[in-house]
Amino acid sequence: MTDRDPFAEGERAARERIPAEANPYLDGSDEHALWAAGHEKVARAIEASESEGS
């Protein structure tokens, strides 16, 4: 068993500008949902800072 954290992996993917469609987990799985939530959290923060002109 690995100590993977899908939420943290999704956050990292968003910071690296990897698209949400690249979610490596099976659609419908808990891991897929966690990865997507992490990605969305960071992607929203990035979009917000870009829209502020920062």
N, CA, C and O atoms as a MOPAC input file, in Angstrom:
PM7 MOZYME 1SCF
protein

 N      0.84800 1    -1.19300 1     0.00000 1
 C      0.00000 1     0.00000 1     0.00000 1
 C      0.88400 1     1.24400 1     0.00000 1
 O      1.84400 1     1.33400 1     0.76500 1
 N      0.55500 1     2.18700 1    -0.85400 1
 C      1.34100 1     3.41500 1    -0.92700 1
 C      0.68200 1     4.50800 1    -0.10000 1
 O     -0.50100 1     4.42800 1     0.23300 1
 N      1.45600 1     5.51900 1     0.22100 1
 C      0.94700 1     6.65000 1     0.99200 1
 C      0.64400 1     7.81600 1     0.07300 1
 O      1.02100 1     8.95200 1     0.35800 1
 N     -0.03000 1     7.54200 1    -1.01800 1
 C     -0.37900 1     8.58700 1    -1.96600 1
 C     -1.50800 1     9.43300 1    -1.40100 1
 O     -2.40800 1     8.92300 1    -0.73400 1
 N     -1.45000 1    10.71700 1    -1.67200 1
 C     -2.48800 1    11.64200 1    -1.24200 1
 C     -3.08800 1    12.27300 1    -2.49700 1
 O     -2.53300 1    13.23300 1    -3.03100 1
 N     -4.21800 1    11.74200 1    -2.97200 1
 C     -4.80400 1    12.25700 1    -4.21000 1
 C     -5.10400 1    13.75400 1    -4.16800 1
 O     -4.95600 1    14.44000 1    -5.17900 1
 N     -5.52300 1    14.26600 1    -3.01300 1
 C     -5.82300 1    15.69700 1    -2.89200 1
 C     -4.55400 1    16.51800 1    -3.14200 1
 O     -4.57100 1    17.47500 1    -3.91600 1
 N     -3.45900 1    16.13900 1    -2.48300 1
 C     -2.18900 1    16.84500 1    -2.66500 1
 C     -1.66600 1    16.69300 1    -4.09100 1
 O     -1.08000 1    17.62500 1    -4.64200 1
 N     -1.87700 1    15.52100 1    -4.68700 1
 C     -1.45600 1    15.32200 1    -6.07400 1
 C     -2.23300 1    16.24400 1    -7.00700 1
 O     -1.66200 1    16.78900 1    -7.95300 1
 N     -3.51800 1    16.42500 1    -6.75400 1
 C     -4.32600 1    17.33800 1    -7.55900 1
 C     -3.87800 1    18.77800 1    -7.40300 1
 O     -3.83300 1    19.53300 1    -8.37400 1
 N     -3.54300 1    19.15700 1    -6.16700 1
 C     -3.02200 1    20.51700 1    -5.92900 1
 C     -1.73300 1    20.73300 1    -6.71300 1
 O     -1.56400 1    21.75800 1    -7.37500 1
 N     -0.83200 1    19.76800 1    -6.63500 1
 C      0.45100 1    19.87000 1    -7.32700 1
 C      0.24600 1    19.95500 1    -8.84000 1
 O      0.91400 1    20.73500 1    -9.51900 1
 N     -0.66800 1    19.16000 1    -9.35700 1
 C     -0.94700 1    19.17000 1   -10.79600 1
 C     -1.43400 1    20.54600 1   -11.23900 1
 O     -1.01800 1    21.04500 1   -12.28400 1
 N     -2.29800 1    21.15300 1   -10.46200 1
 C     -2.80200 1    22.48200 1   -10.82800 1
 C     -1.67300 1    23.51700 1   -10.80800 1
 O     -1.59500 1    24.37200 1   -11.69000 1
 N     -0.80300 1    23.43700 1    -9.80300 1
 C      0.33300 1    24.37400 1    -9.74500 1
 C      1.25300 1    24.19600 1   -10.94500 1
 O      1.87600 1    25.15200 1   -11.40800 1
 N      1.33400 1    22.96700 1   -11.44500 1
 C      2.18000 1    22.67500 1   -12.60100 1
 C      1.43800 1    22.88300 1   -13.92200 1
 O      1.94700 1    22.55300 1   -14.99300 1
 N      0.22900 1    23.43600 1   -13.82500 1
 C     -0.60500 1    23.73400 1   -15.00400 1
 C     -1.00700 1    22.48900 1   -15.78800 1
 O     -1.20600 1    22.54400 1   -17.00100 1
 N     -1.12300 1    21.37400 1   -15.08500 1
 C     -1.61300 1    20.13900 1   -15.69200 1
 C     -3.14400 1    20.23000 1   -15.69200 1
 O     -3.73500 1    20.51600 1   -14.65100 1
 N     -3.79000 1    19.99500 1   -16.82500 1
 C     -5.24800 1    20.16100 1   -16.89000 1
 C     -5.99800 1    19.14400 1   -16.03100 1
 O     -5.51300 1    18.04000 1   -15.78300 1
 N     -7.18000 1    19.53600 1   -15.58700 1
 C     -8.01000 1    18.66500 1   -14.74900 1
 C     -8.35100 1    17.36400 1   -15.45200 1
 O     -8.56400 1    16.34200 1   -14.80000 1
 N     -8.40300 1    17.39200 1   -16.76700 1
 C     -8.72100 1    16.18700 1   -17.52400 1
 C     -7.64000 1    15.11400 1   -17.39000 1
 O     -7.86400 1    13.96200 1   -17.76200 1
 N     -6.48900 1    15.47500 1   -16.87100 1
 C     -5.38300 1    14.52900 1   -16.70400 1
 C     -5.47300 1    13.74400 1   -15.39900 1
 O     -4.53300 1    13.03400 1   -15.04100 1
 N     -6.58000 1    13.86100 1   -14.69300 1
 C     -6.78000 1    13.12700 1   -13.43900 1
 C     -6.48600 1    11.64700 1   -13.68600 1
 O     -7.13500 1    11.01300 1   -14.51800 1
 N     -5.49800 1    11.09200 1   -12.95600 1
 C     -5.07500 1     9.71400 1   -13.22400 1
 C     -5.95700 1     8.63800 1   -12.58800 1
 O     -5.76300 1     7.44800 1   -12.83600 1
 N     -6.91300 1     9.04900 1   -11.78000 1
 C     -7.71800 1     8.07300 1   -11.04900 1
 C     -9.00000 1     7.71600 1   -11.79600 1
 O     -9.49000 1     8.49400 1   -12.61500 1
 N     -9.52900 1     6.55000 1   -11.51000 1
 C    -10.73200 1     6.04500 1   -12.13800 1
 C    -11.91000 1     6.96900 1   -11.83700 1
 O    -12.21000 1     7.25400 1   -10.67700 1
 N    -12.56800 1     7.42900 1   -12.89300 1
 C    -13.72500 1     8.30600 1   -12.73800 1
 C    -14.76500 1     7.63900 1   -11.84400 1
 O    -15.12100 1     6.47700 1   -12.04200 1
 N    -15.24200 1     8.38700 1   -10.86500 1
 C    -16.22100 1     7.85000 1    -9.93300 1
 C    -15.62100 1     7.34400 1    -8.63800 1
 O    -16.34900 1     7.07600 1    -7.68200 1
 N    -14.29200 1     7.20700 1    -8.59300 1
 C    -13.65100 1     6.71400 1    -7.37200 1
 C    -13.44600 1     7.85100 1    -6.37900 1
 O    -13.46000 1     9.02600 1    -6.74800 1
 N    -13.25600 1     7.48700 1    -5.12400 1
 C    -12.97200 1     8.49600 1    -4.09600 1
 C    -11.69700 1     9.25100 1    -4.43000 1
 O    -11.62000 1    10.46400 1    -4.23900 1
 N    -10.69000 1     8.53000 1    -4.93100 1
 C     -9.41900 1     9.16500 1    -5.26400 1
 C     -9.59100 1    10.18900 1    -6.38300 1
 O     -8.97300 1    11.25300 1    -6.35800 1
 N    -10.43400 1     9.86400 1    -7.36400 1
 C    -10.69900 1    10.79400 1    -8.46600 1
 C    -11.31000 1    12.08000 1    -7.91500 1
 O    -10.91600 1    13.18000 1    -8.30300 1
 N    -12.26900 1    11.93200 1    -7.01500 1
 C    -12.93200 1    13.09200 1    -6.42600 1
 C    -11.95700 1    13.92600 1    -5.59800 1
 O    -11.98500 1    15.15500 1    -5.65800 1
 N    -11.10300 1    13.26900 1    -4.83400 1
 C    -10.12600 1    13.99500 1    -4.02100 1
 C     -9.12500 1    14.74100 1    -4.90000 1
 O     -8.80900 1    15.90200 1    -4.63700 1
 N     -8.62800 1    14.07800 1    -5.93800 1
 C     -7.68400 1    14.70900 1    -6.86700 1
 C     -8.33500 1    15.93100 1    -7.49600 1
 O     -7.72300 1    16.99700 1    -7.56900 1
 N     -9.57500 1    15.77900 1    -7.95100 1
 C    -10.29400 1    16.88400 1    -8.58600 1
 C    -10.50100 1    18.04200 1    -7.61500 1
 O    -10.38400 1    19.20200 1    -8.00700 1
 N    -10.80400 1    17.74600 1    -6.36800 1
 C    -11.01000 1    18.79500 1    -5.36800 1
 C     -9.71500 1    19.56300 1    -5.10300 1
 O     -9.72500 1    20.79000 1    -4.99500 1
 N     -8.61700 1    18.84600 1    -5.00000 1
 C     -7.32400 1    19.51200 1    -4.80800 1
 C     -6.96400 1    20.37000 1    -5.99700 1
 O     -6.48500 1    21.49300 1    -5.84000 1
 N     -7.19300 1    19.84700 1    -7.18300 1
 C     -6.90100 1    20.59500 1    -8.41200 1
 C     -7.74700 1    21.86000 1    -8.47200 1
 O     -7.23400 1    22.93900 1    -8.77000 1
 N     -9.02700 1    21.73400 1    -8.19200 1
 C     -9.93900 1    22.87600 1    -8.25400 1
 C     -9.56100 1    23.95000 1    -7.24400 1
 O     -9.62300 1    25.14200 1    -7.54800 1
 N     -9.17200 1    23.53300 1    -6.04600 1
 C     -8.78600 1    24.49600 1    -5.00200 1
 C     -7.64900 1    25.37900 1    -5.48600 1
 O     -7.72500 1    26.60300 1    -5.37400 1
 N     -6.60200 1    24.77700 1    -6.01900 1
 C     -5.43800 1    25.54200 1    -6.47300 1
 C     -5.75700 1    26.31100 1    -7.74700 1
 O     -5.35300 1    27.46500 1    -7.89200 1
 N     -6.48000 1    25.67800 1    -8.67500 1
 C     -6.82000 1    26.35000 1    -9.93100 1
 C     -7.62700 1    27.61700 1    -9.66600 1
 O     -7.39500 1    28.63900 1   -10.31100 1
 N     -8.55400 1    27.56700 1    -8.74100 1
 C     -9.34200 1    28.76700 1    -8.40300 1
 C     -8.45800 1    29.85800 1    -7.81600 1
 O     -8.61000 1    31.03100 1    -8.15500 1
 N     -7.54600 1    29.48000 1    -6.94900 1
 C     -6.64300 1    30.47000 1    -6.34500 1
 C     -5.76600 1    31.11300 1    -7.41800 1
 O     -5.52900 1    32.32000 1    -7.38900 1
 N     -5.28900 1    30.31400 1    -8.35500 1
 C     -4.46000 1    30.84400 1    -9.44000 1
 C     -5.27200 1    31.79400 1   -10.29800 1
 O     -4.80400 1    32.88500 1   -10.62600 1
 N     -6.48200 1    31.39800 1   -10.66700 1
 C     -7.34300 1    32.25300 1   -11.47200 1
 C     -7.65900 1    33.56000 1   -10.75800 1
 O     -7.66300 1    34.62100 1   -11.38200 1
 N     -7.92000 1    33.49500 1    -9.46900 1
 C     -8.24100 1    34.68900 1    -8.69400 1
 C     -7.05400 1    35.65400 1    -8.67200 1
 O     -7.23200 1    36.86000 1    -8.84200 1
 N     -5.85500 1    35.13200 1    -8.46600 1
 C     -4.68800 1    36.01200 1    -8.41300 1
 C     -4.38600 1    36.59600 1    -9.78900 1
 O     -3.93700 1    37.73700 1    -9.88900 1
 N     -4.62800 1    35.82400 1   -10.85300 1
 C     -4.40300 1    36.34600 1   -12.19600 1
 C     -5.41600 1    37.40600 1   -12.56500 1
 O     -5.08200 1    38.36400 1   -13.26200 1
 N     -6.65400 1    37.25200 1   -12.10700 1
 C     -7.68000 1    38.23600 1   -12.44200 1
 C     -7.47100 1    39.54300 1   -11.67700 1
 O     -7.95800 1    40.59600 1   -12.08800 1
 N     -6.74700 1    39.46700 1   -10.56700 1
 C     -6.42200 1    40.67000 1    -9.81000 1
 C     -5.23900 1    41.40200 1   -10.41700 1
 O     -4.92600 1    42.52400 1   -10.01800 1
 N     -4.58100 1    40.76900 1   -11.38000 1
 C     -3.42400 1    41.37600 1   -12.01300 1
 C     -2.13300 1    41.14300 1   -11.26000 1
 O     -1.12800 1    41.79900 1   -11.53500 1
 N     -2.14400 1    40.21600 1   -10.31000 1
 C     -0.93400 1    39.93500 1    -9.52600 1
 C     -0.01100 1    39.02000 1   -10.27400 1
 O      1.05700 1    38.67400 1    -9.77000 1

